[in-house]
Amino acid sequence: MQKILTAKKSEKVRPVSFFSKESVRCPVCDASFHREELFGGRVSADDLTDELHRTYRPLHAFGVVYPLAYEIEVCPSCFYAAFKQDFLPAGEKFAEQLRQRTDARIESTQKVFSPLDYQSARGLLEGAASYFLALTCYELFSKEFAPTIKSAIASVRAAWLCHDLHTASPNENWNYVAGLLYRKARYYYREALELEQSGKEPYSTQRSLGPDTDKSYGHEGVLYMAAILELKYGPTDNPENRRERLSAAKVSVARMFGFGKKNKAKPGPLLEKAKELYDRIKAELQVDDDDDD
């Protein structure tokens, strides 16, 4: 597959990323590499989707840029991957387990995303694969790294980037991969909420709960994401179970905007999206009621 760049290739297009001067040492395989960073001013914010995904308008000088592609640190040698703040501490703590799974990690990822090159400027493929790689690593991490909520965020971001891959290459089944990742994200968001509520794996101390990079919507954002993913990607083979889950999601969303006040925890855009989601869930439940009559 031809490499899809983070900017459209053109003589007039300027670089969108750079490599840091200081090298990073991989705590798993001891290889050294230079971190790739996105230049500032390369994107222009556009709409916010119903999944709280910020889209961007292409700029003439830079082409199409995908900021999400640069958020995961990846060792180009052993493919250990994690969010930047976790890369060194989690890698050092779980180095042996990560080292033992190196071959399996590379093989499973390359079955879906290939060819991969993390030695040069990332393409959209490398961006999507970085989150997939992170998923295989966070399953080893302990609760202080909040692996479940970070797996949820990684899954939904990987799905977004696979959707972009599908747009660029519609005949390569990236929409199917995106669907799998959305369902994985739904599972992790549900699990993260249960672990937060039970106190077994709290995520309230995390710096950002996303789901995208432009804004953290906090705990309310996690509740919203669990509800929207349940509506759009939850199983439909058991109508009774689906109705039960959507009813619970409806109650959760209702609490989010029922106070009607904008505040730091519930910013205006989230309240608006929550109201829209509430109406969508209510409409589906109403259809089920009508069908039962």
PyMOL commands that set and color helices and strands:
alter all, ss='L'
color gray80, all
select helices_A, chain A and resi 67-70+84-93+95-100+102-112+124-138+143-145+147-168+174-198+218-233+239-257+268-292
alter helices_A, ss='H'
color red, helices_A
select strands_A, chain A and resi 17-25+32-38+44-48+54-57+72-74+81-83
alter strands_A, ss='S'
color yellow, strands_A
deselect
rebuild
show_as cartoon
